[in-house]
Amino acid sequence: MKDNVKNNKIGNDNLLLSDAVVCKVELDLGKWLEQLTGGKGWEIWSESENEHYVSYYLKFKKQNAEITLYHSGHAVVFIDDKSIFDGDLIEKRNPIAKLSYYNIDDGEKISLH
């Protein structure tokens, strides 16, 4: 059994394959809305968060946007109450979206090679 645990090691200072990690999707909301709408200059004016998602409220000139980012990678975007995006940021390989991985115990960023 001891050999089994040793064989799960990737390297001396690396995580075990069984260690828990958190995957975080990061994106520039303003640039993403610029891509979706063609309007440059979106500004965040409010946000709210719960255990399943984060919602951002943005303004550009007379337009209002609501972006809801679910922790699963799913996103929904409304411009003036009209849906313009409803999908998975990871599956669609959005170039604005960047995946980062963190150790669940200490929050240290994990770099994958």
C-alpha positions in Angstrom: 0.0 0.0 0.0 2.9 2.4 0.8 4.3 1.9 -2.7 0.9 2.8 -4.2 0.9 6.2 -2.4 4.5 6.9 -3.5 3.6 6.1 -7.1 0.9 8.8 -7.0 3.5 11.5 -6.5 4.2 13.6 -9.6 7.4 14.9 -8.2 9.1 15.8 -4.9 7.3 19.1 -4.3 4.2 18.5 -6.4 0.6 17.7 -5.5 -0.6 14.1 -5.3 -3.0 13.2 -8.1 -5.7 12.8 -5.5 -5.3 16.3 -4.0 -8.3 18.6 -4.5 -7.9 21.7 -6.7 -10.1 24.6 -7.6 -10.5 25.6 -11.2 -11.3 29.3 -11.7 -12.4 31.0 -14.9 -11.1 34.5 -15.2 -12.1 37.0 -17.9 -12.0 40.7 -18.7 -15.7 41.6 -18.6 -15.3 44.9 -20.5 -13.4 43.3 -23.4 -15.8 40.4 -23.5 -18.8 42.8 -23.8 -17.0 44.8 -26.4 -16.6 41.6 -28.4 -20.3 40.7 -28.0 -21.7 44.2 -28.6 -19.1 46.2 -30.5 -19.4 48.9 -27.8 -16.1 50.0 -26.1 -16.2 51.4 -22.6 -18.3 49.1 -20.5 -18.0 49.9 -16.8 -19.0 47.7 -13.8 -21.3 49.5 -11.5 -22.5 46.7 -9.2 -22.0 43.0 -8.4 -23.6 40.4 -6.2 -22.4 36.9 -5.3 -23.7 33.7 -3.8 -22.3 30.2 -3.4 -23.2 29.2 -7.0 -22.5 32.3 -9.1 -21.4 36.0 -9.4 -23.5 38.6 -11.2 -22.1 41.8 -12.6 -24.1 44.8 -13.7 -22.4 47.0 -16.3 -23.2 50.2 -18.1 -22.2 51.7 -21.5 -23.8 54.9 -22.6 -27.6 54.1 -22.3 -27.2 50.3 -22.3 -27.3 48.1 -19.3 -25.8 44.7 -19.1 -26.1 41.8 -16.6 -23.5 39.1 -16.7 -23.9 36.0 -14.5 -20.9 33.7 -14.2 -21.6 30.3 -12.6 -18.8 28.5 -10.8 -19.3 25.6 -13.3 -18.1 27.8 -16.2 -21.5 28.6 -17.6 -22.3 32.2 -18.3 -25.4 34.2 -19.2 -25.4 37.8 -20.6 -28.3 40.1 -21.0 -28.1 43.5 -22.7 -31.2 45.7 -21.9 -33.1 42.5 -20.8 -32.3 40.7 -24.1 -30.2 37.5 -23.9 -27.1 37.7 -26.1 -25.1 34.8 -24.6 -26.0 31.7 -22.8 -23.4 29.0 -22.7 -20.3 27.4 -21.3 -17.2 29.6 -21.5 -14.9 26.6 -21.2 -16.5 24.5 -24.0 -16.7 27.5 -26.4 -13.0 28.2 -25.8 -13.6 31.9 -25.4 -10.2 33.6 -26.0 -11.0 36.1 -23.3 -11.6 33.3 -20.7 -8.5 32.0 -18.9 -8.5 28.9 -16.7 -6.4 28.9 -13.5 -6.0 26.2 -11.0 -5.4 26.6 -7.2 -4.6 24.2 -4.3 -7.8 23.9 -2.3 -5.9 23.8 1.0 -3.6 26.8 0.8 -4.9 28.8 -2.3 -1.5 28.5 -4.1 -1.7 28.7 -7.9 -0.9 25.5 -9.7 0.9 25.7 -13.0 0.3 22.9 -15.4 2.9 22.0 -17.9 
